[in-house]
Amino acid sequence: MDVWEPVLVLLGLVTGGLLLVRGVGLWLAADREPLEAGPFSGGPSPGEHAFSRFHVRWYPITMIFLAFDMEMLFMYPWVRVVSEKGPGAVAEMFLFLGILFAGVVYARREGAFRWT
């Protein structure tokens, strides 16, 4: 039984901690009534529910935004090391930008930027 005492103590502490966190969460939780709030900062009243569906035309724009967002994510560390790596790093970045530009040209050709 001496071998299992630390395991049982740890199990008791974990169970007690989980019950404590759950109890504090229930104690601090807000009421489960719908929030009746007006428009933020004096704006107009919302025309539709916040969880309503978006039109399908927004999804290609979102994908293009994410592609360029990832481009920026890769360019920040590149800026830090480009002076150490030399002209090869510049060529690689222009290759990367060229591939992204080819994606934009393809998206434009397929009509991803048209709203109607």
CYANA upper distance limits for C-alpha pairs under 8 A (distance plus 0.5 A):
  1 MET  CA      5 GLU  CA      6.97
  3 VAL  CA      7 VAL  CA      8.40
  4 TRP  CA      8 LEU  CA      6.68
  5 GLU  CA      9 VAL  CA      6.59
  6 PRO  CA     10 LEU  CA      6.52
  7 VAL  CA     11 LEU  CA      6.55
  8 LEU  CA     12 GLY  CA      6.55
  9 VAL  CA     13 LEU  CA      6.67
 10 LEU  CA     14 VAL  CA      6.60
 11 LEU  CA     15 THR  CA      6.58
 12 GLY  CA     16 GLY  CA      6.49
 13 LEU  CA     17 GLY  CA      6.47
 14 VAL  CA     18 LEU  CA      6.61
 15 THR  CA     19 LEU  CA      6.68
 16 GLY  CA     20 LEU  CA      6.54
 17 GLY  CA     21 VAL  CA      6.61
 18 LEU  CA     22 ARG  CA      6.56
 19 LEU  CA     23 GLY  CA      6.49
 20 LEU  CA     24 VAL  CA      6.64
 21 VAL  CA     25 GLY  CA      6.57
 22 ARG  CA     26 LEU  CA      6.71
 23 GLY  CA     27 TRP  CA      6.58
 24 VAL  CA     28 LEU  CA      6.56
 25 GLY  CA     29 ALA  CA      6.33
 38 GLY  CA     45 SER  CA      7.58
 39 PRO  CA     43 GLY  CA      5.89
 39 PRO  CA     44 PRO  CA      6.69
 39 PRO  CA     45 SER  CA      6.02
 39 PRO  CA     46 PRO  CA      7.68
 48 GLU  CA     52 SER  CA      7.32
 54 PHE  CA     58 TRP  CA      7.57
 57 ARG  CA     61 ILE  CA      7.82
 57 ARG  CA    112 ALA  CA      8.38
 57 ARG  CA    115 TRP  CA      7.18
 58 TRP  CA     62 THR  CA      6.64
 59 TYR  CA     63 MET  CA      6.73
 60 PRO  CA     64 ILE  CA      6.71
 60 PRO  CA    112 ALA  CA      6.37
 60 PRO  CA    113 PHE  CA      8.33
 61 ILE  CA     65 PHE  CA      6.63
 61 ILE  CA    112 ALA  CA      7.67
 61 ILE  CA    113 PHE  CA      7.68
 62 THR  CA     66 LEU  CA      6.66
 63 MET  CA     67 ALA  CA      6.70
 64 ILE  CA     68 PHE  CA      6.89
 64 ILE  CA    104 VAL  CA      8.16
 65 PHE  CA     69 ASP  CA      6.47
 66 LEU  CA     70 MET  CA      6.58
 67 ALA  CA     71 GLU  CA      6.80
 67 ALA  CA    100 LEU  CA      8.25
 68 PHE  CA     72 MET  CA      6.86
 68 PHE  CA    100 LEU  CA      8.41
 69 ASP  CA     73 LEU  CA      6.83
 70 MET  CA     74 PHE  CA      6.83
 71 GLU  CA     75 MET  CA      6.67
 71 GLU  CA     97 LEU  CA      8.43
 72 MET  CA     76 TYR  CA      6.82
 73 LEU  CA     77 PRO  CA      8.22
 74 PHE  CA     78 TRP  CA      7.08
 75 MET  CA     79 VAL  CA      6.69
 75 MET  CA     93 MET  CA      8.49
 76 TYR  CA     80 ARG  CA      7.42
 77 PRO  CA     81 VAL  CA      7.23
 78 TRP  CA     82 VAL  CA      6.27
 78 TRP  CA     89 ALA  CA      8.39
 79 VAL  CA     83 SER  CA      8.39
 81 VAL  CA     85 LYS  CA      6.74
 82 VAL  CA     86 GLY  CA      6.44
 82 VAL  CA     87 PRO  CA      8.41
 82 VAL  CA     89 ALA  CA      6.37
 82 VAL  CA     90 VAL  CA      7.46
 85 LYS  CA     89 ALA  CA      6.30
 86 GLY  CA     90 VAL  CA      7.58
 87 PRO  CA     91 ALA  CA      6.78
 88 GLY  CA     92 GLU  CA      6.72
 89 ALA  CA     93 MET  CA      6.69
 90 VAL  CA     94 PHE  CA      6.76
 91 ALA  CA     95 LEU  CA      6.69
 92 GLU  CA     96 PHE  CA      6.70
 93 MET  CA     97 LEU  CA      6.61
 94 PHE  CA     98 GLY  CA      6.43
 95 LEU  CA     99 ILE  CA      6.80
 96 PHE  CA    100 LEU  CA      6.94
 97 LEU  CA    101 PHE  CA      6.53
 98 GLY  CA    102 ALA  CA      6.59
 99 ILE  CA    103 GLY  CA      6.92
100 LEU  CA    104 VAL  CA      6.94
101 PHE  CA    105 VAL  CA      6.71
102 ALA  CA    106 TYR  CA      6.65
103 GLY  CA    107 ALA  CA      6.59
104 VAL  CA    108 ARG  CA      6.59
105 VAL  CA    109 ARG  CA      6.63
106 TYR  CA    110 GLU  CA      6.64
107 ALA  CA    111 GLY  CA      6.72
107 ALA  CA    112 ALA  CA      5.72
107 ALA  CA    113 PHE  CA      7.75
108 ARG  CA    112 ALA  CA      6.14
108 ARG  CA    113 PHE  CA      6.38
